[in-house]
Amino acid sequence: MIVAIDGPSGAGKSTLAKRVARDLGFTYLDTGSIYRALALKILRRSVDLTDAAALSDIVSQTEIDLTERNGHLQVFLDGEDVSALIRTPEVSQMASKASALKIVRQRLLDLQRALGRRGDVVAEGRDIGTVVFPEAEVKIYLDASIEERARRRYEELRAAGREVSLAETVGEMQERDKRDSQRDIAPLCKADDAVAIDSSGLTADGVAQEVLQLIKRESSKIKNDRSLGT
């Protein structure tokens, strides 16, 4: 089974996906970390996103892998564990910019689908239910107010020792929302058959329980359909 969770930055997708994957024994697939890993390499190499040849080279020569160890997701970029290096605002902004480019999305789309074929997965991102896994049995579109999302990201960055202001965080999030939703290729949007959940006034446990119940109902439906041969 594939569970697809989409939504804007700061909506709580990672927290939800990790919790659901853990409770179900599924593999957690953080597609955003794949884009962040490539963005880190682009920043390290100082590659100009308008330089098609240089971008093509770096995309074709990059290997990214995700593994889970003791309940924690590890992100490997060309064999290097970059899990702690891809969570900065700079990497986040570059990931958003690079993800709008066709050559980047096609390469990473193939990678995401390959990772999804490993077994039952909970995948989260911005185009999972619309582009990456349109056949997903369960689709969730998780959202929250811009104020709530910015507050969560601000607290996360401060806890990590980053010197940022709440106003700065709001501005960066608004910029990313606009870029992600207005890009020509695979824009952020709700799949027609996705269930929309606003997490603004909900606890992480509350959201997780709602989604787990939805998955349970869908699993029962699939089993019934199979038993009936439909």
Secondary structure in CASP SS format (residue, H / E / C, confidence):
PFRMAT SS
TARGET T0000
AUTHOR 0000-0000-0000
METHOD secondary structure of the structure
MODEL  1
M C 1.00
I E 1.00
V E 1.00
A E 1.00
I E 1.00
D E 1.00
G C 1.00
P C 1.00
S C 1.00
G C 1.00
A C 1.00
G C 1.00
K H 1.00
S H 1.00
T H 1.00
L H 1.00
A H 1.00
K H 1.00
R H 1.00
V H 1.00
A H 1.00
R H 1.00
D H 1.00
L H 1.00
G C 1.00
F C 1.00
T E 1.00
Y E 1.00
L E 1.00
D E 1.00
T H 1.00
G H 1.00
S H 1.00
I H 1.00
Y H 1.00
R H 1.00
A H 1.00
L H 1.00
A H 1.00
L H 1.00
K H 1.00
I H 1.00
L H 1.00
R H 1.00
R H 1.00
S C 1.00
V C 1.00
D C 1.00
L C 1.00
T C 1.00
D C 1.00
A H 1.00
A H 1.00
A H 1.00
L H 1.00
S H 1.00
D H 1.00
I H 1.00
V H 1.00
S H 1.00
Q C 1.00
T C 1.00
E C 1.00
I E 1.00
D E 1.00
L E 1.00
T E 1.00
E E 1.00
R E 1.00
N C 1.00
G C 1.00
H E 1.00
L E 1.00
Q E 1.00
V E 1.00
F E 1.00
L E 1.00
D C 1.00
G C 1.00
E E 1.00
D E 1.00
V C 1.00
S C 1.00
A C 1.00
L C 1.00
I C 1.00
R C 1.00
T C 1.00
P H 1.00
E H 1.00
V H 1.00
S H 1.00
Q H 1.00
M H 1.00
A H 1.00
S H 1.00
K H 1.00
A H 1.00
S C 1.00
A C 1.00
L C 1.00
K H 1.00
I H 1.00
V H 1.00
R H 1.00
Q H 1.00
R H 1.00
L H 1.00
L H 1.00
D H 1.00
L H 1.00
Q H 1.00
R H 1.00
A H 1.00
L H 1.00
G H 1.00
R C 1.00
R C 1.00
G C 1.00
D C 1.00
V E 1.00
V E 1.00
A E 1.00
E E 1.00
G E 1.00
R C 1.00
D C 1.00
I H 1.00
G H 1.00
T H 1.00
V H 1.00
V H 1.00
F C 1.00
P C 1.00
E C 1.00
A C 1.00
E C 1.00
V E 1.00
K E 1.00
I E 1.00
Y E 1.00
L E 1.00
D E 1.00
A C 1.00
S C 1.00
I H 1.00
E H 1.00
E H 1.00
R H 1.00
A H 1.00
R H 1.00
R H 1.00
R H 1.00
Y H 1.00
E H 1.00
E H 1.00
L H 1.00
R H 1.00
A H 1.00
A C 1.00
G C 1.00
R C 1.00
E C 1.00
V C 1.00
S C 1.00
L H 1.00
A H 1.00
E H 1.00
T H 1.00
V H 1.00
G H 1.00
E H 1.00
M H 1.00
Q H 1.00
E H 1.00
R H 1.00
D H 1.00
K H 1.00
R H 1.00
D H 1.00
S H 1.00
Q H 1.00
R C 1.00
D C 1.00
I C 1.00
A C 1.00
P C 1.00
L C 1.00
C C 1.00
K C 1.00
A C 1.00
D C 1.00
D C 1.00
A C 1.00
V E 1.00
A E 1.00
I E 1.00
D E 1.00
S C 1.00
S C 1.00
G C 1.00
L C 1.00
T C 1.00
A H 1.00
D H 1.00
G H 1.00
V H 1.00
A H 1.00
Q H 1.00
E H 1.00
V H 1.00
L H 1.00
Q H 1.00
L H 1.00
I H 1.00
K H 1.00
R H 1.00
E H 1.00
S H 1.00
S H 1.00
K H 1.00
I H 1.00
K H 1.00
N H 1.00
D H 1.00
R H 1.00
S H 1.00
L H 1.00
G C 1.00
T C 1.00
END
